[in-house]
Each structure stands twice: as C-alpha cells, then as structure tokens.
C-alpha cells in the first residue's frame, strides 16, 4: 500500500519525526506512521524496536506543544520476520500543535497535505488558535486542592508502574500555575462525581427495579465497578432445542466493554454531567455528555478516527490497560452492532444495544449467571471465606494461613487483579483499620462458587 494522506512510511527513526507527528495532530483525521517500511511500503525492519519506542515517546513528550501525551499510541508489529513500529496519531483538540524549538510559527506548525507534512500558513495558525479548546479538563482548576491519589497509585502498581513524587506533573494533572486540574479531581480518591447504573422492568423508565450509584472516588475505580456491575447484569441466555443447547450473553461482552469505557473516557466532564448506564428488558443504553468533538464528522467517528476529548484520561486509561489502541473502540463495537445504535445530539451521545432475542418456537430461554472468571484455587478459597468486611488477620485465621507473604502474593493480589475484592478504606491502603470486602463481581462469583 502506498503512502496516503493518513499514512507515512519511514525506513528508520529520523530527525523529522516530530514534524510528521505535528502534521497529523493538526490534521482533522490524524494518521499512522510506520517505522521500518520504505516509501513504497516494503518491509525493511528495525534492529531494536523497544529502544526506538522509548526514544519516540521521549522525543514527542519533550519536543511538541501543546502536550501530545495521550494523543499518540505505539504498537510493535512483526512483518515478514522483521520488527516494525506503528505510531497512531490522533487529531488533537488543541490545534495548532507545533515544534517547541520554533514556536507557533510557519517553521514550527505543520499540517498533512496529501502525502507530505507542509508548513502551515500564518492565517491558518491564527484561525486554529482562535478556535482552540479552552474548556478542557486539563485547563480547568480542580474545585479542591487537598487531593490524594492512593487508589490511582494502587492501580498503577498492579500493572508494574510506581508513581513517583512528580506523577501529577508527569501525568499532566496540574494547571500551568501548578494547581491540580479537573482531570486530577476526577482521578483523586474523593470527588463529587456520581455515576448511576439503573435497571428497569420493561422497556420504559416508569418501573425502576434496581438503582446503583458509584463514584465519589477515583474515576478508574468507578469505571471498574460499573464494568463489574454491567458484567453481572449481562446474563447468559440459553436456548435448548431438540438437537443442541446454545448459550450466548444478552449483549456482546467485548462491544459492551468498549462502549462503557468510551463513555467514561470521552464524556464532557466540563459540563459536570457524568455518563449514565440504563438496562431495559429489550436494550441497554449508555449515554455520555458532549456531542462529537469539534471537526469530527459522523462518518469519521464510525471509521475510528480518534479525537480524544480528555487526553489526560485517555493516557491513564491506556497506561492501566483499559484502552488498547487509539481509535480501536468504535470499530470493535461495529463488529457486532450497527451504526443505527448510535444517536448524536449537540450535548449527548447515546449508544443503545438491543438485547439478544430467542424464538420461543425454537427453544426455552433460560437465564444463567455470567461466565465464571478464570482464577487460581487460592482465590476461590479467599472468596468463599470472605464475609461482609474482614481484616487481613481475620481472613488468614479463617483460611488457616500463617505466612503473610504467601497470603498477599497468592490470595490477596490475584483477587484484587480479578476485581473480586476491594478495600474498605481505599484512600489509606496501609491503614491499621483496613478491611476487605467483595465487589459486585465478587458477590456474583461467590454465589456461583457456593451454589
């Protein structure tokens, strides 16, 4: 495949990489840069992809303004036995982007034109600057400055990353004057964001069967709690016929997970309206605040062109493995559900996925619990023993364990990683009063274990 307006090939990591990235950041569709392919797209390969990826991240972090962290992704690929690196660049919300060395000038600003990165005319620079997004959560000062981030640190430690004293600056959780911004507020241990998951009897909102409220905590924890709750609600429908037994989830779990995470990451929090999740007998509706980002059309949205509304959140969600690649969410949803499931307005985006249907003539529908997570037998023992809220000492005594290290490594840690248990005092994980309890997912799992 030859180079296009969205694809750039490079045989090796060269000194003009930042220029190409800036051009794609300023282009309304973003783009892809491949390192290890010649100009015709033939595989050449690179000798040390890991080293190149570290260099790329460092260069893009330090040489481009406004910050493009959270707006690019890197993927290692293997073709014809050779290593290459693919850089996915999203269209940025704070155009114009420019090379830090040259400033916001024709020498520093570039835009993709055809298959080349061309200098941006002064008039275009001025027009883009006048439209630059000013209500981003990275620029809004947090309503509180006494923020703590113990939950966030725990989630980073779970993926092998330790946050140092400079983490707030490194993750862009500070305003230019050094105060915590709204992104920090959302990721902190305590905030006022309330997120609801509601279940109704029937197809309307008149008969509320169940209402669950999450939030007022780190957005990462709230996301995981909502994912767990919806996973519990996404039961398995079994069709029994004279010939075979067929089972499937009410909603495709992969598409549903992508939709939930998209709602969290791309919600317009500057409006102080959280995403909303509603389950009906015939559908599930996921609503997020904010219409399409400026400059992104519906067709581009469906094709997976990414314009992250909240690049700070996108970066953290990617670090923690909640998001795989930029722009991968919507195409993954469309593998199961049609474009008709999406509704756009100036202030909201709603995804409504129909429930699986069973023809009564073909079999009897039965609802059974969701698929059982694959965990170690030690975790099963822990889950079975956990009643209400218990301290570490109480759990170890009940399990007959004396080795604290063994308990943490083989019981506690994998249970946390499977989102089956949680702290009762999440903001102080090392508190002497700390206890543990089951999550919604853990309760459902225990029910299956003891049944």
Protein Blocks (a to p, Z undefined) as FASTA:
>chain_A
ZZdfkbccdfbdcfklmmmmmmmmmpmnlpaddehiafkopaebjablmlmmmmmmmmmm
mmcccdfehiaccddddeehiacddddddddfkbccddfklopafklpccdehjaccddd
fklmmmmmmmpcfkbfklpccfbfkbcfklmmmmmmmnopacdfklmmmnopacfkopac
fklmmmmmbdcbdcdddddehjbfklcfbdcdeejiafklmmmmmmmmmmmmmccddddd
fkbccdddfbdfklmmmmmmmmmmmpcfknopacdddddfkbccdddehiddehiafklm
mnopacdfblmlmmmmmmnopafbghklmmmmmmmmcfklpccdfkbccdddddddddfk
loccdddddddddddfklmmmmmmpghjadfklmmmmnopablklmmmmmmmmmmmnopa
ccfblmlmmbckbccdddfklmmmmmmmmZZ
